[in-house]
Amino acid sequence: MVLTANQIAVIQDAGGVCQHCRKPCRYPWQRLSEFVAELQSGGAAGLAVDAQRHPRRYLIQAVHINRDRSCDRRENLKPLCISCAMSFRAVTRRKPVFGARRKYL
């Protein structure tokens, strides 16, 4: 997967933190060992162990809010971890329940 300049900028602006759940995340270009070392030095040893067991769970990505991948404007991108991105896609894929979609936007 090749990231565009806007996607990289949105991910960097987030500081490696999911915008929905506020969980620290690994950048797509960062090695897992570097990320685990950061967590351990920051006092989050429990997260470091979980990140080693489930490395993809802690990966941050820029999600298209309107689900149109051709629209790559910064306003249309939101930095989310894999778990929140999957939930966001599930919510936006089905017919929205009153207020359910607003939670992620």
ZANULO-834254 format. One record per atom (N, C-alpha, C, CB): residue number from 1; atom name; x negated, y negated, z. Coordinates in steps of 0.02 Angstrom, whole numbers, plus 50000, padded with zeros to 5 digits. Atoms other than C-alpha are relative to their C-alpha. Last residue first. Glycine has a CB too. Layout:
<pts>
NUM | CA | X | Y | Z
...
</pts>
This chain:
<pts>
105 | N | 50016 | 50058 | 50042
105 | CA | 50856 | 49409 | 50619
105 | C | 49982 | 49939 | 50039
105 | CB | 50057 | 49983 | 49956
104 | N | 50065 | 49995 | 50031
104 | CA | 50845 | 49572 | 50715
104 | C | 49981 | 49939 | 49960
104 | CB | 49997 | 50060 | 49956
103 | N | 50049 | 49982 | 49950
103 | CA | 50990 | 49549 | 50837
103 | C | 49929 | 49999 | 49971
103 | CB | 50016 | 50069 | 50029
102 | N | 50028 | 50062 | 49971
102 | CA | 51093 | 49459 | 50705
102 | C | 49944 | 50014 | 50050
102 | CB | 50056 | 49959 | 50034
101 | N | 50055 | 50022 | 50043
101 | CA | 51118 | 49624 | 50613
101 | C | 49966 | 49938 | 50029
101 | CB | 50027 | 49985 | 49930
100 | N | 50055 | 49953 | 49999
100 | CA | 51219 | 49699 | 50755
100 | C | 49941 | 49976 | 49959
100 | CB | 50023 | 50068 | 49974
99 | N | 50056 | 50019 | 49958
99 | CA | 51328 | 49545 | 50784
99 | C | 49940 | 50047 | 49999
99 | CB | 50023 | 49995 | 50068
98 | N | 50002 | 50069 | 49978
98 | CA | 51489 | 49619 | 50713
98 | C | 49941 | 49988 | 50048
98 | CB | 50066 | 49981 | 50034
97 | N | 49952 | 50006 | 49946
97 | CA | 51445 | 49789 | 50640
97 | C | 49992 | 49929 | 50026
97 | CB | 49988 | 50054 | 50057
96 | N | 50016 | 50029 | 49935
96 | CA | 51351 | 49776 | 50477
96 | C | 50059 | 49998 | 50048
96 | CB | 49973 | 49931 | 49991
95 | N | 49955 | 50057 | 49995
95 | CA | 51393 | 49901 | 50339
95 | C | 49991 | 49969 | 50070
95 | CB | 50075 | 50021 | 49988
94 | N | 49929 | 49984 | 49993
94 | CA | 51241 | 50013 | 50332
94 | C | 50042 | 49936 | 50004
94 | CB | 50012 | 50044 | 50062
93 | N | 49979 | 49955 | 50054
93 | CA | 51070 | 49973 | 50261
93 | C | 50074 | 50015 | 50003
93 | CB | 49960 | 50065 | 50004
92 | N | 49984 | 50038 | 50060
92 | CA | 51037 | 49819 | 50368
92 | C | 50024 | 50044 | 49943
92 | CB | 49939 | 49960 | 49977
91 | N | 49946 | 50047 | 49986
91 | CA | 51049 | 49915 | 50532
91 | C | 50020 | 49963 | 49936
91 | CB | 49979 | 49949 | 50054
90 | N | 49938 | 49962 | 49989
90 | CA | 50946 | 50062 | 50470
90 | C | 50059 | 49954 | 50011
90 | CB | 49992 | 50047 | 50060
89 | N | 49977 | 49974 | 50065
89 | CA | 50813 | 49947 | 50397
89 | C | 50064 | 50039 | 50007
89 | CB | 49945 | 50044 | 49969
88 | N | 49977 | 50056 | 50040
88 | CA | 50799 | 49850 | 50561
88 | C | 50028 | 50025 | 49933
88 | CB | 49943 | 49949 | 49988
87 | N | 49935 | 50020 | 49973
87 | CA | 50787 | 50011 | 50661
87 | C | 50031 | 49944 | 49959
87 | CB | 49994 | 49979 | 50073
86 | N | 49953 | 49947 | 50018
86 | CA | 50647 | 50074 | 50548
86 | C | 50070 | 49984 | 50026
86 | CB | 49976 | 50068 | 50029
85 | N | 49988 | 50005 | 50072
85 | CA | 50556 | 49907 | 50562
85 | C | 50050 | 50053 | 49977
85 | CB | 49934 | 50008 | 49960
84 | N | 49952 | 50055 | 50011
84 | CA | 50577 | 49908 | 50751
84 | C | 50016 | 49992 | 49926
84 | CB | 49972 | 49934 | 50028
83 | N | 49936 | 49982 | 49968
83 | CA | 50494 | 50079 | 50765
83 | C | 50053 | 49946 | 49987
83 | CB | 49990 | 50009 | 50075
82 | N | 49966 | 49949 | 50039
82 | CA | 50356 | 50038 | 50638
82 | C | 50069 | 50016 | 50029
82 | CB | 49958 | 50064 | 49996
81 | N | 50032 | 49935 | 49994
81 | CA | 50307 | 49877 | 50724
81 | C | 50042 | 50051 | 49961
81 | CB | 49992 | 50021 | 50076
80 | N | 49968 | 49952 | 49955
80 | CA | 50379 | 49715 | 50655
80 | C | 49957 | 50063 | 50005
80 | CB | 50071 | 50018 | 49976
79 | N | 50047 | 49949 | 49976
79 | CA | 50308 | 49557 | 50575
79 | C | 50033 | 50046 | 50052
79 | CB | 49937 | 49968 | 50029
78 | N | 50000 | 49999 | 49926
78 | CA | 50449 | 49464 | 50484
78 | C | 49953 | 50056 | 50023
78 | CB | 50073 | 50011 | 50028
77 | N | 50040 | 49947 | 49970
77 | CA | 50446 | 49410 | 50302
77 | C | 50001 | 49995 | 50076
77 | CB | 49928 | 49998 | 49973
76 | N | 49965 | 49937 | 50010
76 | CA | 50579 | 49311 | 50207
76 | C | 49963 | 50059 | 50033
76 | CB | 50008 | 50013 | 49925
75 | N | 49937 | 50003 | 49963
75 | CA | 50521 | 49141 | 50270
75 | C | 50038 | 50066 | 49997
75 | CB | 50044 | 49943 | 49973
74 | N | 50014 | 49991 | 49929
74 | CA | 50345 | 49185 | 50212
74 | C | 50063 | 49999 | 50042
74 | CB | 49952 | 49947 | 50024
73 | N | 50011 | 50064 | 49965
73 | CA | 50406 | 49206 | 50033
73 | C | 49990 | 50014 | 50074
73 | CB | 50060 | 49952 | 49989
72 | N | 50055 | 49994 | 49952
72 | CA | 50383 | 49378 | 49954
72 | C | 49984 | 49934 | 50033
72 | CB | 49939 | 50026 | 49964
71 | N | 49997 | 50065 | 49967
71 | CA | 50549 | 49398 | 49863
71 | C | 49949 | 50000 | 50057
71 | CB | 50073 | 49984 | 50027
70 | N | 50027 | 50048 | 50048
70 | CA | 50509 | 49545 | 49748
70 | C | 49999 | 49930 | 50029
70 | CB | 50042 | 50001 | 49935
69 | N | 50073 | 50000 | 49999
69 | CA | 50528 | 49664 | 49895
69 | C | 49969 | 49952 | 49950
69 | CB | 49974 | 50069 | 49987
68 | N | 50020 | 50008 | 50070
68 | CA | 50712 | 49620 | 49916
68 | C | 49924 | 49992 | 49999
68 | CB | 50035 | 49938 | 49967
67 | N | 50011 | 49934 | 50030
67 | CA | 50767 | 49689 | 50086
67 | C | 49981 | 49997 | 49926
67 | CB | 50061 | 50044 | 50009
66 | N | 49944 | 49990 | 50046
66 | CA | 50834 | 49515 | 50137
66 | C | 49994 | 50066 | 49962
66 | CB | 50004 | 49942 | 49951
65 | N | 49936 | 50009 | 49965
65 | CA | 50722 | 49516 | 50291
65 | C | 50059 | 50014 | 49954
65 | CB | 50004 | 49930 | 50029
64 | N | 49960 | 50048 | 50038
64 | CA | 50570 | 49589 | 50202
64 | C | 50070 | 49995 | 50031
64 | CB | 50005 | 50020 | 49924
63 | N | 49937 | 49973 | 50027
63 | CA | 50465 | 49676 | 50334
63 | C | 50037 | 49944 | 49964
63 | CB | 50044 | 50030 | 50057
62 | N | 49958 | 50057 | 50017
62 | CA | 50282 | 49630 | 50365
62 | C | 50062 | 50026 | 49964
62 | CB | 49962 | 49947 | 49955
61 | N | 49988 | 50012 | 50071
61 | CA | 50199 | 49776 | 50451
61 | C | 50045 | 49940 | 49990
61 | CB | 50030 | 50063 | 49966
60 | N | 49956 | 50058 | 50015
60 | CA | 50124 | 49817 | 50620
60 | C | 50006 | 49993 | 49924
60 | CB | 49972 | 49935 | 50032
59 | N | 50022 | 50035 | 50060
59 | CA | 50057 | 49991 | 50662
59 | C | 50049 | 49944 | 49984
59 | CB | 49993 | 50048 | 49939
58 | N | 50027 | 50065 | 49980
58 | CA | 50084 | 50053 | 50840
58 | C | 49973 | 49960 | 49941
58 | CB | 49945 | 50010 | 50051
57 | N | 49950 | 50036 | 49962
57 | CA | 50199 | 50199 | 50800
57 | C | 49977 | 49929 | 50017
57 | CB | 50016 | 50038 | 50064
56 | N | 49957 | 50038 | 50046
56 | CA | 50079 | 50258 | 50665
56 | C | 50051 | 49958 | 50036
56 | CB | 50035 | 50048 | 49952
55 | N | 50032 | 50059 | 50029
55 | CA | 49945 | 50305 | 50792
55 | C | 50045 | 49959 | 49954
55 | CB | 49940 | 50020 | 49962
54 | N | 49954 | 50021 | 50052
54 | CA | 50056 | 50420 | 50897
54 | C | 49973 | 49938 | 49965
54 | CB | 50071 | 49987 | 50029
53 | N | 49955 | 49945 | 50016
53 | CA | 49942 | 50519 | 51014
53 | C | 50045 | 49985 | 49940
53 | CB | 50044 | 50016 | 50061
52 | N | 50039 | 49945 | 50027
52 | CA | 49801 | 50393 | 51011
52 | C | 50043 | 50059 | 49980
52 | CB | 49947 | 50022 | 50051
51 | N | 50021 | 50019 | 50068
51 | CA | 49923 | 50249 | 51030
51 | C | 49957 | 50054 | 49968
51 | CB | 49962 | 49933 | 50002
50 | N | 49943 | 49990 | 50044
50 | CA | 50003 | 50337 | 51180
50 | C | 49982 | 49983 | 49927
50 | CB | 50060 | 49958 | 50022
49 | N | 49991 | 49927 | 50005
49 | CA | 49834 | 50348 | 51268
49 | C | 50057 | 50015 | 49951
49 | CB | 50016 | 50031 | 50069
48 | N | 50056 | 49974 | 50038
48 | CA | 49798 | 50165 | 51231
48 | C | 50007 | 50075 | 49990
48 | CB | 49933 | 49984 | 50035
47 | N | 49986 | 50010 | 50071
47 | CA | 49971 | 50113 | 51289
47 | C | 49945 | 50028 | 49957
47 | CB | 50009 | 49925 | 49986
46 | N | 49943 | 49957 | 50018
46 | CA | 49939 | 50192 | 51458
46 | C | 50018 | 49993 | 49927
46 | CB | 50060 | 49984 | 50043
45 | N | 50025 | 49933 | 50011
45 | CA | 49766 | 50110 | 51468
45 | C | 50056 | 50048 | 49980
45 | CB | 49966 | 50026 | 50063
44 | N | 49941 | 49962 | 50021
44 | CA | 49838 | 49936 | 51447
44 | C | 49980 | 50071 | 49983
44 | CB | 50035 | 49966 | 49939
43 | N | 49965 | 49973 | 49943
43 | CA | 49708 | 49840 | 51547
43 | C | 50063 | 50038 | 49983
43 | CB | 50018 | 49944 | 50046
42 | N | 49948 | 50047 | 49979
42 | CA | 49648 | 49729 | 51405
42 | C | 50041 | 50025 | 50058
42 | CB | 50045 | 49983 | 49943
41 | N | 50034 | 50058 | 49970
41 | CA | 49486 | 49827 | 51386
41 | C | 50050 | 49949 | 50026
41 | CB | 49952 | 49968 | 49949
40 | N | 50032 | 49979 | 49938
40 | CA | 49586 | 49987 | 51360
40 | C | 49966 | 49941 | 50034
40 | CB | 49949 | 50055 | 49986
39 | N | 49949 | 49986 | 49949
39 | CA | 49702 | 49907 | 51232
39 | C | 49968 | 50017 | 50067
39 | CB | 50046 | 50057 | 49977
38 | N | 49969 | 50064 | 49981
38 | CA | 49557 | 49832 | 51134
38 | C | 50052 | 50010 | 50055
38 | CB | 50033 | 49967 | 49939
37 | N | 50049 | 50034 | 49957
37 | CA | 49465 | 50000 | 51135
37 | C | 50027 | 49932 | 50024
37 | CB | 49933 | 49990 | 49962
36 | N | 49998 | 49966 | 49935
36 | CA | 49622 | 50085 | 51068
36 | C | 49951 | 49967 | 50048
36 | CB | 49984 | 50075 | 49992
35 | N | 49938 | 50019 | 49968
35 | CA | 49633 | 49957 | 50926
35 | C | 50005 | 50030 | 50070
35 | CB | 50060 | 50022 | 49958
34 | N | 50007 | 50070 | 49979
34 | CA | 49450 | 49979 | 50879
34 | C | 50062 | 49977 | 50039
34 | CB | 49989 | 49954 | 49938
33 | N | 50047 | 50001 | 49944
33 | CA | 49469 | 50170 | 50877
33 | C | 49990 | 49928 | 50026
33 | CB | 49932 | 50030 | 49979
32 | N | 49966 | 49979 | 49939
32 | CA | 49625 | 50156 | 50769
32 | C | 49954 | 49996 | 50060
32 | CB | 50027 | 50072 | 49992
31 | N | 50009 | 49930 | 49983
31 | CA | 49532 | 50058 | 50636
31 | C | 50034 | 50016 | 50067
31 | CB | 49924 | 50018 | 50004
30 | N | 50039 | 49988 | 49939
30 | CA | 49604 | 49890 | 50585
30 | C | 49995 | 50075 | 50013
30 | CB | 50032 | 49965 | 50060
29 | N | 50070 | 49994 | 50019
29 | CA | 49660 | 49852 | 50406
29 | C | 49954 | 50017 | 50059
29 | CB | 49976 | 49935 | 49967
28 | N | 50009 | 49948 | 50050
28 | CA | 49844 | 49885 | 50439
28 | C | 49927 | 50012 | 49980
28 | CB | 50040 | 49983 | 49938
27 | N | 49996 | 50028 | 50067
27 | CA | 49834 | 49781 | 50600
27 | C | 49990 | 50057 | 49949
27 | CB | 49946 | 49944 | 49990
26 | N | 50062 | 49996 | 50038
26 | CA | 49868 | 49879 | 50758
26 | C | 50011 | 49970 | 49931
26 | CB | 49975 | 50074 | 49994
25 | N | 50003 | 49955 | 50058
25 | CA | 50012 | 49828 | 50869
25 | C | 49932 | 49996 | 49966
25 | CB | 50056 | 49984 | 49950
24 | N | 50062 | 50012 | 50038
24 | CA | 50043 | 49752 | 51040
24 | C | 49994 | 50053 | 49945
24 | CB | 49938 | 50001 | 50046
23 | N | 50051 | 49950 | 49987
23 | CA | 50228 | 49773 | 51087
23 | C | 49936 | 49983 | 49960
23 | CB | 50026 | 50071 | 49980
22 | N | 50059 | 50031 | 49969
22 | CA | 50333 | 49614 | 51087
22 | C | 49945 | 50050 | 50018
22 | CB | 50020 | 49961 | 50062
21 | N | 50009 | 49968 | 49935
21 | CA | 50493 | 49714 | 51049
21 | C | 49940 | 49973 | 50039
21 | CB | 49992 | 50075 | 49991
20 | N | 49937 | 49979 | 49968
20 | CA | 50557 | 49604 | 50907
20 | C | 49988 | 50028 | 50070
20 | CB | 50034 | 50053 | 49957
19 | N | 49958 | 50057 | 49985
19 | CA | 50411 | 49500 | 50843
19 | C | 50065 | 50019 | 50035
19 | CB | 50015 | 49961 | 49937
18 | N | 49935 | 49993 | 50032
18 | CA | 50291 | 49646 | 50854
18 | C | 50045 | 49942 | 50021
18 | CB | 50032 | 50069 | 50017
17 | N | 49945 | 49985 | 49954
17 | CA | 50121 | 49582 | 50914
17 | C | 50065 | 50004 | 49961
17 | CB | 50005 | 49947 | 50057
16 | N | 49999 | 49929 | 49986
16 | CA | 49959 | 49585 | 50814
16 | C | 50054 | 50021 | 50049
16 | CB | 49934 | 50021 | 50026
15 | N | 50051 | 49981 | 49951
15 | CA | 49934 | 49398 | 50826
15 | C | 50000 | 50073 | 50019
15 | CB | 50008 | 49959 | 50062
14 | N | 49967 | 49966 | 49944
14 | CA | 50099 | 49358 | 50741
14 | C | 49950 | 50021 | 50053
14 | CB | 50038 | 50062 | 49975
13 | N | 49967 | 50051 | 49958
13 | CA | 50010 | 49232 | 50630
13 | C | 50033 | 50030 | 50061
13 | CB | 50051 | 49961 | 49958
12 | N | 50052 | 50033 | 49960
12 | CA | 49897 | 49373 | 50567
12 | C | 50030 | 49946 | 50046
12 | CB | 49948 | 49968 | 49954
11 | N | 50025 | 49952 | 49951
11 | CA | 50046 | 49479 | 50512
11 | C | 49948 | 49967 | 50045
11 | CB | 49970 | 50062 | 49965
10 | N | 49946 | 49989 | 49950
10 | CA | 50130 | 49331 | 50426
10 | C | 49976 | 50047 | 50055
10 | CB | 50064 | 50028 | 49966
9 | N | 49994 | 50061 | 49959
9 | CA | 49967 | 49282 | 50338
9 | C | 50053 | 50008 | 50055
9 | CB | 50018 | 49940 | 49955
8 | N | 50058 | 50003 | 49956
8 | CA | 49935 | 49460 | 50278
8 | C | 50006 | 49940 | 50047
8 | CB | 49935 | 49997 | 49959
7 | N | 49992 | 49947 | 49950
7 | CA | 50111 | 49472 | 50208
7 | C | 49943 | 49999 | 50050
7 | CB | 50005 | 50069 | 49965
6 | N | 49949 | 50021 | 49953
6 | CA | 50092 | 49303 | 50122
6 | C | 50012 | 50053 | 50054
6 | CB | 50066 | 49986 | 49963
5 | N | 50028 | 50053 | 49957
5 | CA | 49926 | 49353 | 50042
5 | C | 50051 | 49977 | 50052
5 | CB | 49977 | 49940 | 49958
4 | N | 50007 | 50064 | 50034
4 | CA | 50003 | 49514 | 49975
4 | C | 49971 | 49949 | 50050
4 | CB | 50068 | 49975 | 49971
3 | N | 49966 | 50057 | 49968
3 | CA | 49972 | 49683 | 50054
3 | C | 49987 | 49937 | 49960
3 | CB | 49976 | 49992 | 50072
2 | N | 50039 | 50062 | 50005
2 | CA | 49927 | 49833 | 49947
2 | C | 50041 | 49943 | 50029
2 | CB | 49981 | 49985 | 49925
1 | N | 49958 | 50059 | 50000
1 | CA | 50000 | 50000 | 50000
1 | C | 49956 | 49938 | 50000
1 | CB | 50048 | 50000 | 50061
</pts>
